Amino acid sequence: MTRMTRRELLQSALVATAATSIGSVAAGSGNAPHVAVVGAGAFGGWTALGLLRRGARVTLLDAWGAGNSLSSSGGETRVIRSLYGADAIYVDWVRRSFELWRDAETEFDTRLYQRTGALWMFQGDAAYAKSSIPHVRAGGLVVDQIPVSTAMERFPQVAFDGVQHVYWEPEAGYLLARHACLEVTRALAGAGAEVRRARVAPGAIGADGMDPLDLGSGDRLHADAYVFACGPWLGSLFPDVIGERVRPTRQEIRYFGTPANDTRFGRDRMPVWVDFGERVHYGVPDGEGRGFKIADDTRGETVDPTSMDRVPRGEGLTRARSFLRRRFPALADAPLLEARVCQYENSPDGHFWIDRHPRAENAWIVGGGSGHGFKLAPALGEHVADAVLGRAEAEPFFRLDRLEDGSPGRSPRTQLQG
Ligand SMILES: Cc1cc2nc3c(=O)[nH]c(=O)nc-3n(C[C@H](O)[C@H](O)[C@H](O)COP(=O)(O)OP(=O)(O)OC[C@H]3O[C@@H](n4cnc5c(N)ncnc54)[C@H](O)[C@@H]3O)c2cc1C
């Protein structure tokens, strides 16, 4: 089969009418193309949903299940915000993702997104915010610079020591990450997708593209197209195409207890916050009774996401406490409630990958979330679904070979991945 023939076959099998709600799709019927999505994290789950909504028959496979604790999507919360430096495409996708997160809340009848606003603090220059503002406003989103004195009045629980510029983003907030992954999978299964637990090995690649997937124990799965959304595992699945280009790094997150009867650090009074200093710290208010979350965005050491040591370390706690003491003095001695070790799935330039496998037209690689992908998964999912089903070209910005051919517009994202 030639490259074009395979693509044409898939397109001819495409169900033309996109459905507006997954409940209205009769998955698996007629000549619908069958797409297997490997990885039920944010990227794979929302891709599967996008495919199902466009009439494809979908099988979603994951080695440990949706939102599992090894995956990058498996945390309690993820920030959603639209300040994104100079990269306009992400701002477009944030705008679209806000819509899709809200639609999903209605459709799944559950809370996925908490609007708290975001408080942006810059101890040095605010170039990151300034370069983003034209894109944010063009997208109809709101972000305003506010005087530090106004921020001090509005948020007396924050000590603005050393802060020179403050920006306020009212629509921002946080997403219930692990819960959302489980809800997406539940919705998929309810609408007829097949959801399976299996550790998948890609099929061999020959002249006809990728062969059926190997599910272990001699089990094979044939589909018209395969999407690999395996986050930090993409390197081991595709050593020649991705290999060490994806760098999983060790990241620690901590939750601190807030004083009883003190509501200043709860989600009604405390927004999501980001602090650009020598290091970038960010956090989420106490929302679901889990505590006040604080994370250091600095990349940790390179790790293996399957076998890494997930025991939090003392030096990280010392740094977190010293930051709390300075920025949130009332929490200086707050008890540590919980700590988690997760991994970012960094691409070399911090941008995603959405592309066909270079030697297999029927296989797609989707990943490189680089510590900032969760919020964008809904927009990414519909984009990938359109590309896989031949309805639209994949966005060239996310090409796999961008780092080899010196394509323009690839400024590495050096600041803030969350
Ligand atoms: C500590 C931390 C904080 C973050 N904060 C933010 C934030 O505030 N805002 C934000 O937008 N983003 C944030 N991110 C980034 C975001 O969470 C990730 O970019 C996103 O979750 C990546 O999703 P993914 O689906 O690509 O990968 P994953 O979630 O890792 O999913 C990959 C899936 O593939 C499965 N898998 C792997 N190999 C196989 C195989 N062989 N067979 C079958 N299944 C397989 C795994 O089990 C896993 O479920 C953060 C990440 C971390 C770690």
The ligand as an SDF file (V2000), in Angstrom:
LIG
                    3D

 53 58  0  0  0  0  0  0  0  0999 V2000
    4.3890   18.2590   38.7510 C   0  0  0  0  0  0  0  0  0  0  0  0
    3.7180   18.6740   37.4850 C   0  0  0  0  0  0  0  0  0  0  0  0
    3.0340   19.8760   37.4390 C   0  0  0  0  0  0  0  0  0  0  0  0
    2.4330   20.2840   36.2460 C   0  0  0  0  0  0  0  0  0  0  0  0
    1.6990   21.4260   36.2400 N   0  0  0  0  0  0  0  0  0  0  0  0
    1.0050   21.7680   35.1450 C   0  0  0  0  0  0  0  0  0  0  0  0
    0.1220   22.8650   35.1890 C   0  0  0  0  0  0  0  0  0  0  0  0
   -0.0120   23.5390   36.2120 O   0  0  0  0  0  0  0  0  0  0  0  0
   -0.6030   23.1610   34.0670 N   0  0  0  0  0  0  0  0  0  0  0  0
   -0.4820   22.4190   32.9280 C   0  0  0  0  0  0  0  0  0  0  0  0
   -1.1560   22.7470   31.9520 O   0  0  0  0  0  0  0  0  0  0  0  0
    0.3520   21.3480   32.8620 N   0  0  0  0  0  0  0  0  0  0  0  0
    1.0840   21.0000   33.9450 C   0  0  0  0  0  0  0  0  0  0  0  0
    1.9030   19.9170   33.9230 N   0  0  0  0  0  0  0  0  0  0  0  0
    2.1230   19.2080   32.6620 C   0  0  0  0  0  0  0  0  0  0  0  0
    1.0140   18.2660   32.2980 C   0  0  0  0  0  0  0  0  0  0  0  0
    0.5550   17.5770   33.4220 O   0  0  0  0  0  0  0  0  0  0  0  0
    1.5370   17.3250   31.2040 C   0  0  0  0  0  0  0  0  0  0  0  0
    2.0800   18.1010   30.1210 O   0  0  0  0  0  0  0  0  0  0  0  0
    0.4410   16.4490   30.6760 C   0  0  0  0  0  0  0  0  0  0  0  0
   -0.2440   15.8430   31.7340 O   0  0  0  0  0  0  0  0  0  0  0  0
    1.0340   15.3880   29.7460 C   0  0  0  0  0  0  0  0  0  0  0  0
    0.0300   14.4880   29.3910 O   0  0  0  0  0  0  0  0  0  0  0  0
    0.3500   13.2460   28.4760 P   0  0  0  0  0  0  0  0  0  0  0  0
   -0.9610   12.6080   28.2130 O   0  0  0  0  0  0  0  0  0  0  0  0
    1.1920   13.6510   27.3140 O   0  0  0  0  0  0  0  0  0  0  0  0
    1.3070   12.2940   29.3410 O   0  0  0  0  0  0  0  0  0  0  0  0
    0.9380   11.3270   30.5650 P   0  0  0  0  0  0  0  0  0  0  0  0
   -0.0340   11.9330   31.4660 O   0  0  0  0  0  0  0  0  0  0  0  0
    2.2070   10.8680   31.1710 O   0  0  0  0  0  0  0  0  0  0  0  0
    0.1960   10.1140   29.8830 O   0  0  0  0  0  0  0  0  0  0  0  0
    0.8870    9.0960   29.1930 C   0  0  0  0  0  0  0  0  0  0  0  0
    0.1470    7.8080   29.4180 C   0  0  0  0  0  0  0  0  0  0  0  0
    0.7200    6.7980   28.6000 O   0  0  0  0  0  0  0  0  0  0  0  0
    0.6750    5.5740   29.2880 C   0  0  0  0  0  0  0  0  0  0  0  0
    1.6750    4.7140   28.6910 N   0  0  0  0  0  0  0  0  0  0  0  0
    3.0040    4.9310   28.6020 C   0  0  0  0  0  0  0  0  0  0  0  0
    3.5960    3.9310   27.9470 N   0  0  0  0  0  0  0  0  0  0  0  0
    2.6140    3.0650   27.5900 C   0  0  0  0  0  0  0  0  0  0  0  0
    2.5960    1.8430   26.8670 C   0  0  0  0  0  0  0  0  0  0  0  0
    3.7070    1.2920   26.3810 N   0  0  0  0  0  0  0  0  0  0  0  0
    1.4080    1.2220   26.6940 N   0  0  0  0  0  0  0  0  0  0  0  0
    0.2730    1.7510   27.1790 C   0  0  0  0  0  0  0  0  0  0  0  0
    0.2420    2.9090   27.8710 N   0  0  0  0  0  0  0  0  0  0  0  0
    1.3920    3.5550   28.0600 C   0  0  0  0  0  0  0  0  0  0  0  0
    0.9560    5.9710   30.7400 C   0  0  0  0  0  0  0  0  0  0  0  0
    0.4580    5.0230   31.6490 O   0  0  0  0  0  0  0  0  0  0  0  0
    0.2370    7.3090   30.8570 C   0  0  0  0  0  0  0  0  0  0  0  0
   -1.0500    7.1570   31.3930 O   0  0  0  0  0  0  0  0  0  0  0  0
    2.5380   19.4780   35.0880 C   0  0  0  0  0  0  0  0  0  0  0  0
    3.2230   18.2670   35.1440 C   0  0  0  0  0  0  0  0  0  0  0  0
    3.8120   17.8630   36.3190 C   0  0  0  0  0  0  0  0  0  0  0  0
    4.5220   16.5380   36.3650 C   0  0  0  0  0  0  0  0  0  0  0  0
  1  2  1  0
  2  3  1  0
  2 52  2  0
  3  4  2  0
  4  5  1  0
  4 50  1  0
  5  6  2  0
  6  7  1  0
  6 13  1  0
  7  8  2  0
  7  9  1  0
  9 10  1  0
 10 11  2  0
 10 12  1  0
 12 13  2  0
 13 14  1  0
 14 15  1  0
 14 50  1  0
 15 16  1  0
 16 17  1  0
 16 18  1  0
 18 19  1  0
 18 20  1  0
 20 21  1  0
 20 22  1  0
 22 23  1  0
 23 24  1  0
 24 25  2  0
 24 26  1  0
 24 27  1  0
 27 28  1  0
 28 29  2  0
 28 30  1  0
 28 31  1  0
 31 32  1  0
 32 33  1  0
 33 34  1  0
 33 48  1  0
 34 35  1  0
 35 36  1  0
 35 46  1  0
 36 37  1  0
 36 45  1  0
 37 38  2  0
 38 39  1  0
 39 40  1  0
 39 45  2  0
 40 41  1  0
 40 42  2  0
 42 43  1  0
 43 44  2  0
 44 45  1  0
 46 47  1  0
 46 48  1  0
 48 49  1  0
 50 51  2  0
 51 52  1  0
 52 53  1  0
M  END
$$$$
